[in-house]
Every structure is written in C-alpha cells, then in structure tokens.
C-alpha cells in the first residue's frame, strides 16, 4: 500500500504555546550537518515516514509492504509499544497461572493454554506469555527431563543450548500457527556502540507468526528476560534477570529494527529497507525511546567522536510532552569506571532543554572511550533506558579549563516544573548563568504569588558555607534571585517554590541553574535572612496596608553612607526595626544608626551607615489599634554600602528607637502634632510645637542636647509648654542655647487618669543658630502654663481675657480676667523671675471680683521690673475651709516696667467674692492729702478707714451698694505707718471691725499714669486715670516665641 510522509507532531495547545514563548528551539545553525534522511529511523528530509495503517477488530494495526518484485506482504503490529494492561489481562493471567506439573507433557500443557484462545492472536499471545513467565533462574531440575517435553526445552534454555524462540516455534507448530524462524543480527547486551558485527558476534533469531493472514514479529527471548551488564564480565558471565517485556510481542517493525536486522530484507517488513551498513553503526534505541516518541537528531551513529573535547548530543521529543517528560544520563569508562580522580564522571555532563529537544554536552576529563547512557521517563514515573552512545575522546579539554559541574542528575536551567507553574524566565531561559565580576541576577515572571527557597551547592563544599551567597526578592510579580559566586568554576543553584498559602513541606523543585565565573570577587555575602528572601514578608506586608515608595527593590546600593527609605501605608501602625552590619563571620548591631518614624500615610527610615559593607534592615509592624505583644516581620532590606562619610555618628538613643508620633498611644489619646508632624525638625534660636487632641491631656517633656561625643545634656530649663483650647491644644516651646542636635521627648496622659505618662512624640531637632543671650524659662510644676484641668473647669472657671497663658506686656500694667459660674475664693501669687530665682511680689497683684453667683474675677498686675513673671491663681469654693488649689498659671514677659511705686494695698482674707476696689488702688497714700475712698464690699454693716493717728473715717453707703468718702491722710510724722480699711459685719450689733485692706502713709509724689492692658470692658473695671493712653496687647491670640522673649514683631 502507499506510504505517506508525515511531520512529527509539533502543534501544542495554544495556551501552552504562549507559556513557552521564552523557550528556544533547535536552531538552523545547530542543525547544520545533521543527517535528515535515515533508513534506520525511517526519516526522509527530517520527516518521519510511516505506512498507512488500518486497525483490525482485535485492536491491532495492519499495513501492506510491496517488494521490488511486486510481492505484497500483509503486516500486523500493536498500535503502541506497550499494550494496555486490560487488553490481554484474561489471557495473560491464564498463561501465568499454569501449573508447573504441566511442563512434563506438551499435550497437557497445550490443552490447558489454548482453552481460552479462539483466534490466532489469542493463541500467539497465550503461548508468548507462558514462555515469558518461566523464571529459569529460580527453576530447578532434579532429574533430566524426558526429551522434547516442555520441561526439557526449559532446561536446555537455562543451559544456554536453546532459546525461548526455539520453544515458541515448537508450541506454534502444536497450536497450528503458521510461523517462521528469522535469523539475523541482534544487538545484545555486549554489543556496545562502535562494535563490528562479524562472524557469530551479534547473531540471533526470532519468529515471524501469521496472525489472521498478516505477519507479525515475536521475540520470546528478549520478551522474557534481560541481562545485567557488567563491563568486567563476558556475555556468558552476566547475570540474567527474568522479567516480562511486552514490547517484543508484535512490535512495530521500525522499532524492532533498532536492535534486530534480519538476514532476509523481506523480513524487515518495511518498504524502505535498512542495509547492514546503516544498522551496524546506528545507535541502539530501547523500547521506551519509542514509548515517548523520541527522535535521533544530531548523532545517528552510536560512536560519537568529540570536537574540541566535547560531544553535544540532541534527542528530539514531542513539543507537547515538554511539561512532563524528563531525562537523565550516566557516563562511565569502557572499563566500568564511573569516577575520575574521585570525581563522578556524571559531573562532566550538562543537560539542557529546548522546546523540542534535550541536549547533552559531554566533556570527558581525559582521552579515552566512554559509554554514555540516556534515560527517559515522565514526571512522577520511574526512568527507563532510552539509548546508549559511546564517546570517543582524543582531544580532552585541559583540566584547568574543564571544571566538573556540581552533582546534579537532571536538566540544567528552566524545565518541566517552570512550565507547569506558568513561570517565565525573563533573564536566563538557558541553563548557564555567567557571573561577570562574580555576580548575577536571575529573574522570573510569576503567574501567582510564590514563596521561594534557593540553594547554592558545589560537591566539595558544604551547602551551609554557600547559603548566604544567594538571596532573592519578589517585586510586582517578578522574582529576582541575586547570586554571588565566590569561587572560580561552577556552582549549582537549585530553586524551590510553593504557593503562598501552602505549608513548606509542599515546596517543589523548580529548576537548577549552572552558575559559572572565571573572575570571582572577594565580595561579602548577603546578610542572613529566613529562606534567603528579602523584600515583603507576605501576607503580613499587604495586611498592614504597606507598599514600597522610595525603593521598589529590597536590594539597595548606597555610595555615601546616608540613605532615606519611605514606605506608604493606609493604616496607623506600630513599627520597629533592627539594623545590623554583617560580614562573613561577624555581626554588629547598628540600631542607633537608624532613625524611624511613622507619619500620615508613610513609614520613614533615615540611615547613617558608618562602615562599608552589607547591612540588613529588618522591619516589624502591627496595626496600632490591635497591637498586643510582639510585632511581626513585614520587610527585609539588603543594603550594600560602598562609601561612607567621615566620623559618622549614631542617632541619639530614645525609648523604642522611634521618632515622631508613637502609635498606638497617639491614636488612643487622639493626639496630632499639628505644627510639626515630622519627627525631624530644622530650627533656629527657638521652636514652638503645637499639638492638638480630642481629649484633655497632661504633658511632661524632656529636652536634651546630643553632643558630638554621643553624650546627652539635660536642658529642661529651656523647654516648657502651655495649655490652650480648653486643654485640647498644647504648645511646647523650646529655646536653643547652642547650635547642634537636640532630642525633645513628649509624654502625655489624660488629665483625669491616674496612670503614668506615656511617650507619645519624639523629635530630633537640628539647630542651625542659637538664640542670642538665651535664658531658660521660669520654673513651674511640670514646666506647664495655663489652666490646670480638671480642677479649672470643675470650679466653673473659664478664660475671659487671655486665652494664651503666655502674655507679652508693653506697659507693665496688666488686667487678666476669669469667668466664674459660682462664688469662689481666689488667691493670687506673682513672682519676678530672674537668673533662675523667683522673687515674691505679693503687693503687685490685686483681685477684683463681681458680686453674685456668676461673675468675673479680674487680677490687676503691676510689674516694677522688666523681664519674666510667674502669675499663679489658686481657688477654692467660697465656703470651703480646705486649702486653695492652683487653677491657672501665666508666664508674663514685661518689656516696660511701671514707674513709681506700683504696689496695691494688702488685702486680707475677708476681701473675697463681690469685693471691688475703685479708689485708691495704690498702696502708698500721700501725706496730708485728702484722698477719696470708694469700694464695694458685700454683706457689711459699716466700712471705716482707720488712720495711724486713731482717726476713724466712716464711709457712706450709696444706692449702688458702694461705700465712699474722703479721708485726710496724716502728716509726715506718720510716714511708713499703716492705714487700715476695716469692715463690720452687717448683723453685728456691737463694735467689732475686721481689717480688710492695708495702706501705707508715704511721701507725696506726682502720680504716674498707668496704661492698662487686657481689659476689654474699661467701664466695668476700676482703674486710675490713664490720660487716654493705651498700648496694644495680644489678648486673645497666642504671642509668638519672639514676643515672649521680649522682641517686638
């Protein structure tokens, strides 16, 4: 019948083809000089020539072969090298289970065997299977069997005087099957590539059997056993292993031809005949070569000479099998040596993959003949012999240039698993990774998130010594594996991976690269990190809402020793970090050289790197709201510092090594640093930091200067804070006596809570210019100015005139008012602060209080000196017998003092709620002058002014409940004596008076006009004439730091 030439199948599934775009095919330049027409392989112009076949009702394939003389032979064979187990399961089981007692008589044996066999095919199969089931190694013959019995044949076969095919021929005659013994050449176990088939060497015979009118081939000998080769033994000395091989029952004649050439060409059953000259040198292919549809590409002859010390052998396969087919190989000398200088010869084989072929590059270490065996199998199944070559080397590469490969029995480079998992090798689709300068980077595109483990290996070096010379990261769906090759020669790089959700025991081998360099560098290995992975630790990194901002890669080069790293986040996080400098056998903690801060939408790191080399920056994080206990590792950086600055100093040590806002405490307190959200601040002379909160908070702070020697200096006196906005705004003020770096640490707690303060914000301040003549702030409890909550609000107080407790006075005369919602008793203290000392000025402050349940308390302050003043207001309820508690404190800076004698009269304890002093407000009363007195004192029956000359002047009560009257001050003889304004209780029927105000007789002097600041309602407050002169004052807005320091803006 007509034969047709068909191309080997090359049409893979579309999706698989797209995935394999990165794979290379055997190129035209590689194919140059290859044999494209081979009678042994059945190829013509590189296409396989197959006869047109028809399937029979028995599941066999038939075709016709026409000889040159015009004779037609009908041929039958199996459709594939091995039948399905179910095809002949019933017949095979019947044959295998035949009782050994039947071996004494052919008639009984044949009667049993042919019971289930009805067709020629079934008869041939049951006979073939019974013969192949006879394990002659285990079979014992106590007596000499009767001649021409089955037992006699078996004994003769065991003694190597007959073969299994002789027995098959005998049984075919008894079964009535037409057959013929075919004699010819058979490449048995000792027929190595390059062997000359002369004389009786390589002779054998097999049968052709007529089945339903078609001729098929059967070799019962090769189908029943095989011989274990041993290069040091002769053929007769080799051990035989009896094992059934179904391939030799009705094989495809083209496959059978690989090891069997009949003397009569007609028995090849092929239209294109293979001559002896093609058969003898041709490489022998074993059954599984054909099972996997392999194809000889580069070397059809079994004996392969090296070229320039190397033999490169290509074996083709079906492209659609790329993802599942696998290969291995073995190299040995012809005298059975598998090592050379204690090095396995297999290490001189490099296996590579193409889209359509496997490539073996063999570089023998010395001249000689080598046997090279190739094995094939499918993923998950065992390997089988495919074919055998002999390598003839007479130009071995010098030992110095032919370094053995790391020990690896598999494909180098991307292989089956890479394809199956959908990875695409971006940088290195080929197996060899060259390391110019000793370094290289391998990149894969990933179809899904994978976790990797990488291992460098070299047969003579323990893996643990190489584990830090490889590290990897995954960025935007691309895995990048960085390699340092510290050795001249070759290293193996094994890459493993698992899906993110899988356990590590599910980790699979992806591929193994050959990493080579001839110019290694003395490079420090990568810092140690779990599984060699830098970059994000998933899923924790994404769960924290983190993403890289400044550096997409975890591998960072730094050439000046200073580095800024930023990460974006959409959550409030608690963050910590660990920085180490790591050499080959040394680790140094560098935590103090790392500044870290969590900002709005960002995590920021600032590094000062004092040493050249590699650093590992490990980041930990948890959500601030749910953080309890240990933080989780979320990212690892590898920083290669190639240059640094002189005398690099660490950052100042602080609690937790964290700067800026500290979470979760800031979130819990609702605290926001409004003016300076970043933890690093550049400043000159002075600094004001404003913090807002949703709750009333109490603060304490620490200010230290960080010197070049790394020592800190406590500068608490140069820092204070003021309370604004009903306790929900705090302004921290700092003065800088010197240039340099300062650390400002802020601690806070809720005002009504009794627990300890928590660190909430840390600032690192770089002062470029110190304040001229810088002096510290006056001493105050907790360095705090303003209302003391909750006592201030619980007393029903509110600010009336000055919402900012730091006041700048240009006149030295100041009126400060507080609203009250109930009757209160006030006590006011004024101190002048100078050179670290505070001088009490009890007569320079005076209280005026409205009458009624609600009203306004006004403190009038006269400042006799320029400089800073500390005004403290204490309060208690009107009928309370307990001590006063501080409610308010002011820091007042006076730039112009009041001239003269700016003192108020001394008030006594009965000068309380509702009391008002209109005239006179000065403590010193001029001698001999008539002075008008006017006061409001509630609930009294009489008011009298008692002079030192015992003269009593009773004041008159007016309709508006004020008491007034004129009093003549005694003469000069009474200078320095007291004048007492006294009151008598309203319901007192007697004559008992109490001192309420105390004045002093003094010399007459011209009154100095006072310009009061701070009183918005002049008509409701008593004051001396001021000639219409007033000075502007910051009454409601907080003054700047320069105002507080005495400078006008």
Number of C-alpha atoms within 10 A of each C-alpha: 14 12 15 10 16 14 13 18 11 11 10 15 10 9 8 16 15 11 16 21 11 18 18 14 14 17 9 8 7 11 13 9 9 12 16 17 15 19 16 21 21 20 22 16 12 18 16 19 20 17 18 14 18 14 14 11 7 11 13 16 19 20 20 23 21 16 16 9 6 8 10 12 19 18 23 29 24 21 17 15 22 18 14 9 9 9 11 15 11 12 22 20 13 18 23 16 11 15 10 10 10 18 19 17 15 17 14 12 19 20 12 16 22 19 12 15 16 9 14 18 18 18 23 23 19 25 24 28 24 21 23 25 19 19 17 19 11 7 11 9 11 6 6 9 17 12 11 13 18 23 21 19 22 24 19 17 18 17 11 11 10 14 20 26 24 18 23 24 22 16 21 22 11 12 17 10 19 15 19 15 16 22 17 17 23 22 21 18 15 17 17 19 22 18 15 12 17 9 7 8 15 19 17 19 19 26 22 19 24 20 21 13 13 16 24 25 27 27 26 28 25 23 23 24 20 17 17 13 15 15 16 11 11 10 16 9 12 16 14 15 14 20 15 20 19 21 23 24 23 28 23 22 19 20 21 23 22 20 19 26 25 19 15 10 16 16 20 21 24 23 19 17 17 19 13 16 8 15 21 23 18 22 25 26 23 19 22 20 24 18 16 17 13 20 21 22 19 19 18 22 18 23 23 23 17 19 14 12 20 22 20 18 19 24 20 19 24 19 22 17 16 24 19 16 20 22 23 22 21 18 25 22 19 17 12 13 14 17 14 14 7 7 16 19 24 25 22 22 27 24 23 21 27 22 22 22 23 23 20 22 15 22 27 32 24 16 15 14 19 23 22 24 16 20 19 22 20 16 14 9 11 10 16 17 18 23 21 21 25 23 28 22 23 16 18 19 18 11 11 7 10 17 17 23 23 24 19 20 15 17 23 21 23 24 26 18 18 20 20 14 16 16 21 22 22 14 14 18 21 19 20 18 24 18 18 14 16 21 22 18 18 17 19 19 18 19 12 13 18 18 21 25 21 22 20 27 23 19 16 9 11 11 13 11 11 18 18 21 22 26 28 23 23 24 16 10 13 19 23 20 22 18 24 26 29 20 16 14 21 23 25 22 23 19 18 19 19 20 15 14 12 11 9 14 7 12 16 15 16 23 20 23 23 23 25 24 22 16 16 18 16 12 17 17 21 26 25 20 15 9 16 21 25 25 21 23 19 16 12 17 21 13 12 17 15 22 18 19 15 12 14 13 18 22 19 16 15 17 14 15 20 16 17 14 16 18 17 18 21 12 17 24 27 23 25 19 21 17 21 19 23 20 17 13 6 8 12 11 12 20 18 17 22 23 24 24 25 27 19 13 15 20 22 21 19 16 21 21 28 21 16 17 19 24 26 23 23 19 21 20 22 26 18 19 15 10 14 9 7 9 16 15 19 22 22 24 24 23 21 21 22 14 16 17 15 8 8 15 16 18 20 21 17 14 9 12 20 24 26 24 26 24 23 20 19 20 18 12 18 15 23 19 21 15 12 15 19 20 22 17 15 11 19 16 19 20 21 18 16 20 20 20 19 14 17 22 25 21 23 19 20 17 21 20 24 21 14 13 7 13 11 17 13 13 19 18 18 21 24 27 24 24 28 20 14 20 22 17 22 26 23 22 18 24 25 26 20 17 16 16 22 24 25 22 20 20 17 20 21 16 17 12 10 8 9 10 15 15 21 24 27 25 24 23 20 18 22 14 15 17 15 10 6 15 16 18 22 22 16 15 9 13 19 26 25 25 27 19 20 15 18 20 16 9 18 16 22 17 21 19 18 21 21 23 25 28 28 30 29 23 23 26 24 26 22 21 22 19 18 21 15 16 22 23 19 24 17 17 17 25 21 21 22 16 8 11 11 16 12 14 17 16 18 23 24 23 23 24 28 21 18 13 12 16 19 22 25 22 21 23 23 27 30 20 16 20 20 25 25 22 21 19 18 17 21 20 15 13 9 11 8 8 9 15 15 18 22 23 25 23 25 24 25 27 21 17 18 21 16 12 16 22 22 23 25 19 18 12 12 15 22 23 24 21 19 23 22 18 15 19 19 18 22 24 26 21 21 17 14 13 16 14 19 21 21 23 23 18 13 13 15 19 27 24 25 19 22 19 14 9 15 16 16 19 21 16 17 10 7 7 13 18 19 20 17 16 21 16 23 22 15 15 11 18 18 15 16 20 26 21 25 20 23 20 17 11 9 12 9 8 8 10 16 16 20 21 22 19 24 23 24 21 15 13 12 8 12 14 15 22 21 26 23 23 20 14 8 10 8 9 17 17 18 16 13 12 9 8 10 13 12 13 18 18 22 15 12 19 18 18 18 14 19 21 21 18 12 11 7
